């Protein structure tokens, strides 16, 4: 299973583990959503969508995501 190094944007209150698996990234993504109802929607999206799309959402939120080889 692939692993990724995650760096949060400067000043971020949500700090993920430094190295995460695809499963951990999918579980982390909905935590970024402040609204509980919207978080449920994102939880479902992060389960169903490709990991590349989930990583793109993190990058759009200012996170730096790099695959660890």
C-alpha positions in Angstrom: 0.0 0.0 0.0 1.2 3.5 -0.9 2.2 5.9 1.8 2.2 9.7 1.6 4.0 12.5 3.5 1.5 15.2 4.5 2.6 18.7 5.3 -0.2 21.1 6.6 -0.4 24.7 5.4 1.1 27.3 7.7 -1.1 28.0 10.7 -3.3 25.0 10.2 -5.2 23.8 13.2 -5.5 20.3 11.7 -2.2 18.5 11.8 -2.2 15.0 10.3 0.4 12.3 11.0 3.5 13.0 9.0 3.2 9.8 7.0 -0.2 8.4 6.1 -1.6 5.4 4.2 -4.4 5.9 1.6 -6.9 4.7 4.3 -5.7 7.2 6.8 -5.9 10.0 4.3 -9.5 9.0 3.5 -10.3 9.1 7.2 -8.5 12.4 7.8 -10.1 14.4 4.9 -13.7 14.7 6.4 -12.1 16.0 9.7 -11.2 19.2 7.8 -14.9 20.1 7.3 -16.3 22.2 10.2 -20.0 21.5 9.5 -21.1 18.0 10.8 -23.6 17.5 8.0 -21.1 18.4 5.3 -18.5 16.2 6.9 -20.7 13.2 6.5 -21.0 14.0 2.8 -17.2 14.3 2.5 -16.8 11.1 4.4 -18.8 9.3 1.8 -17.0 11.0 -1.1 -13.6 10.2 0.4 -14.5 6.5 0.6 -15.9 6.3 -3.0 -13.6 8.7 -5.0 -10.1 7.8 -6.2 -7.2 8.5 -3.9 -5.9 11.0 -6.5 -9.1 13.0 -6.1 -8.9 13.0 -2.3 -5.2 14.1 -2.5 -6.2 16.9 -4.9 -8.8 18.1 -2.3 -6.1 18.2 0.3 -3.8 20.1 -2.0 -6.6 22.6 -2.8 -6.9 23.1 1.0 -3.2 24.0 1.1 -1.7 20.7 2.2 1.5 19.4 0.6 1.1 15.7 -0.3 4.0 13.6 -1.6 4.2 9.8 -2.1 6.8 8.1 0.0 8.9 5.6 -2.0 
